[in-house]
Amino acid sequence: MSHQEREKLKLLQRLRKVRGQLDAVERSLAADEDCGGQLMLLAAVRGGVNSLMGEVLETHIRFHLADGAKEQIAPELAEDLIDLVHAYLK
């Protein structure tokens, strides 16, 4: 399995987890459960989406701006950008 296939599988697994979290929110709302629990579920969804976005952005930076681009940016700059993205999405 290639590196790209492993990354794709990892992202799809993350997406399925977020989908499961959204399903839990839907069940909680339909069952008229406690608002505090619903807010916790929603926070988990937000964290999952932010994490997924961070992974996609990191992959984009690594493979389209640093390694495979016509006009590459410096590896140090790519790492700084990745760190900034992860910090912003926390």
N, C-alpha and C positions, 0 to 999 in steps of 0.2 A: 504494500500500500504506500503510495507516494505521500510526501509531506503535505501537499495540497489536499489530498483526500482525507488525511487524518485531521487537518484543520477544519475541513468542511464537516466531517462527522462530529467533531467537537462542538462546532457552532450549531449544528442541527440538534444535538443533545441538549444544549443550553436553551434553544428555542422551545423544545418540547417541555422542559422544566418550567419555563415561563408560562406556556400554555396551560400546564397543570395548575400553576398558581392562579391564573385567571379563572380557571374552572372552579377552584376553591372559593374565590371571591363570589362568583355567580351563585354557587350553592349557598353560601352564607347570606347573601342578599335575599335569595328566594325563600330561605328558611327564617327570615327576619331575626337573625342572630344579633348578638350584642355589637354595638357600633365600635367598641374598642377592639374587638377581634377582627372586625372588617377592616379597620384602619391598619392593623398589623399585617393583614394579608395584602392590602394595597401597598404598604411599604415594601413588602417582600417582592411584589411584582415590579415596583419601581427599581429596586435594587437589581433584580434579574435583568430588566431591560437595559439599565445602565451598564451592567457587566457585559451583556451581549454587544452593546454598542462599542464599548471599550475594546473588546476583542476584534471586532470588525475594523475599527479604526487602526488598531495596532497592526493588523495584517496588511491593511492598505498602506500604511506608512512604510512598513518593512519591505513589501514586495513591489510597491509602485512608486515610492519616492526615494528609497534608499538603494535597493538591490537591482531592480529591473528597469528603472527609469532611464530615459535618454540623458536627461540632465539630473544626475544623482545629487542628493544632499549628503553632507558629511555624516558618517555613522553616529558621531557624537550628537549632532543636531537631531538626528532621527530618534535617538534614545531620549533626549531632553523633551522632544515633542510627545513621545509616547508617555513619559512620566507626567507631563502636563495634562494630557488627555485623561489618564487614570485618576489623577488628583481632582480634576474638574468633575468627573462622573461619580465620585464617592459621595 
